[in-house]
Structure formats: C-alpha cells, structure tokens
Amino acid sequence: MPDLTGHLHGLGRRSGLRLSGGPDHLTGRLGGASGKDLTLRVEGKRVTGRVGGHLIGTDVRATLRGHTLVARVGGRFMSVDLTLTSGSGRVTGRWGGLLGFDVDLAVTGDGVRGRLGGRHVGADAALEGDARPLLLALVAALAYAELRQDD
C-alpha cells in the first residue's frame, strides 16, 4: 500500500491524515502533531493494527469478506464493532450501536469522499491513496472516532 493522505473537517476542527506504507502495512498519524499514531497491517483477508501507543492505545482487528469489512476496535473489556460494505460506488456502514455513527463515503477515482456521523453533527472526509476503498473507509472511521473522543 502506498501513501495515503486526507482530512476530516467537522466538530469545529480540521484534522489531517498522512500515512505511508509498504505492500502490506500503513503507518502514520491521525490528526497531525497532536494526534495519535496509527499502524495497520494487512495479511490476506485480515487487518490488524493499533491506534495510539504501546501502553495507551486501541487495538484494531478486522476481516475482509468480499465487499464487506467487519472490525472490532478496542481492548478485551471495552470495544466497538464496525461494519463497512462497498458497492455501487459507495462505502457505507455503522460504527457502534445507538451512540455510534454512520459512514457514507463515495468512491472516487483516487480515494473516498463523504460524511461520517450524522447530517448535523459529523465530519466531512476526503482520503486519497491507492488502497481498497474499504481500507480507506476504515482509516476515515478510526480518524473520526478519535476526533469525537477528543471533543
């Protein structure tokens, strides 16, 4: 996977994304200098990684199943589920349950662009990179969750 760049704009802030990668991994920061580290590794249909540091951070475990990505983000005691589906030029899904947020991103020629959260409370997202749209949407959802957490 090559470099991935983008931004989220919402909740009164703009958050930049810059990740670099190799054929099977992405590393970088969500939210610039004051943000958190992100590491994702792709091994076949499995995606694993971490947001944050070694001591304080969140584990990411996901499985790619055709046009669907099913992920669990969090630790052993507290975690949230994320389901993303791609089709008809869009990636849609839901992070968490009642207190979670929607993911609705259009697939463009070079990435994804759209909205995370609701119509009134949420963030606009734009990510560019040569990765599967489901992986770009996963990074966008992780970045928005961190943005919400800091709010």
C-alpha positions in Angstrom: 0.0 0.0 0.0 1.5 3.4 -0.9 0.9 6.7 0.8 -2.5 7.8 1.9 -3.4 11.4 2.6 -6.6 13.2 3.5 -8.5 15.3 6.0 -11.6 15.4 8.2 -13.5 18.6 8.7 -16.1 18.7 11.4 -16.9 19.2 15.1 -15.3 22.6 14.8 -11.9 21.3 13.7 -10.0 20.1 10.7 -7.8 17.0 11.2 -5.2 16.0 8.7 -4.2 12.4 7.8 -0.8 11.3 6.4 0.1 7.6 6.3 2.9 5.9 4.5 3.0 2.3 3.6 4.5 -0.7 2.0 2.8 -3.6 0.3 1.2 -4.9 3.5 1.1 -2.1 6.0 0.2 1.6 6.7 1.8 3.7 9.4 1.4 7.4 10.3 -0.5 9.9 12.4 -4.2 10.7 12.7 -4.7 14.4 13.4 -1.2 15.7 12.9 1.3 16.5 15.6 -1.2 16.5 18.4 -2.9 13.3 17.1 -2.3 9.6 17.6 -0.1 7.0 15.8 -1.8 4.5 13.6 -0.4 1.2 12.4 -2.3 -1.2 10.2 -1.0 -4.5 8.8 -2.9 -6.4 6.0 -2.3 -10.2 5.9 -4.6 -11.7 3.3 -8.1 -11.1 4.4 -7.1 -10.0 8.0 -6.3 -6.4 9.0 -4.7 -5.8 12.4 -3.3 -2.7 14.0 -3.3 -0.1 16.7 -4.3 3.5 17.2 -2.2 5.2 19.9 0.9 4.0 21.7 2.0 0.7 23.2 0.7 1.5 26.7 -2.3 3.7 25.9 -4.0 2.7 22.7 -6.7 0.8 20.9 -6.4 -2.5 19.0 -7.9 -2.9 15.6 -8.9 -6.3 14.3 -10.8 -6.7 11.0 -11.7 -9.2 8.4 -12.3 -8.5 4.7 -15.1 -10.7 3.3 -15.7 -9.8 -0.4 -17.3 -6.4 -0.3 -17.6 -6.2 3.5 -15.2 -5.3 6.2 -16.1 -6.4 9.8 -13.9 -4.9 12.5 -13.7 -4.8 16.3 -11.9 -1.8 17.7 -10.9 -1.7 21.3 -9.5 -4.0 24.0 -10.6 -7.1 25.8 -13.0 -5.3 28.2 -14.4 -2.4 26.0 -14.7 -2.5 22.3 -16.9 -1.3 19.4 -18.0 -3.1 16.2 -17.6 -1.6 12.8 -19.2 -3.0 9.6 -18.5 -1.4 6.2 -19.9 -2.5 2.9 -18.8 -1.4 -0.6 -21.0 -1.4 -3.6 -22.4 0.9 -6.3 -19.6 3.3 -5.9 -20.1 3.8 -2.2 -18.8 2.6 1.1 -21.4 2.6 3.9 -21.6 1.3 7.4 -22.0 1.8 11.1 -19.5 2.3 13.9 -21.1 1.0 17.2 -24.7 0.9 18.2 -27.0 3.5 19.5 -24.3 6.0 20.3 -22.2 5.2 17.3 -22.1 7.0 13.9 -22.8 6.3 10.3 -20.2 6.1 7.5 -21.3 7.2 4.0 -18.4 7.7 1.6 -18.4 7.9 -2.2 -15.6 6.0 -4.1 -13.8 8.5 -6.3 -11.1 7.8 -8.9 -8.3 8.2 -6.4 -9.9 7.5 -3.0 -13.1 8.2 -1.0 -15.0 11.3 -0.1 -18.1 11.8 2.0 -19.6 12.1 5.5 -19.1 10.4 8.9 -21.6 10.9 11.6 -25.0 12.5 11.0 -26.3 15.3 8.9 -26.0 17.9 11.6 -23.2 16.5 13.8 -20.4 14.9 12.0 -17.4 15.4 9.7 -16.8 15.6 6.0 -13.9 13.3 5.0 -11.7 13.1 1.9 -8.9 10.5 1.6 -6.7 9.7 -1.3 -4.5 6.7 -1.8 -4.0 3.5 -3.8 -5.7 1.2 -1.3 -9.0 -0.6 -1.3 -11.9 1.7 -0.6 -12.9 -0.4 2.4 -9.4 0.2 3.9 -9.6 3.9 3.2 -13.1 4.0 4.9 -11.6 2.1 7.9 -8.9 4.8 8.3 -11.5 7.5 8.0 -13.7 5.9 10.6 -10.8 5.5 13.0 -9.8 9.1 12.5 -13.4 10.3 13.1 -13.7 8.2 16.3 -10.5 9.8 17.6 -11.8 13.3 16.7 -15.1 12.6 18.6 -13.2 11.2 21.5 -11.1 14.4 21.8 -14.3 16.6 21.6 
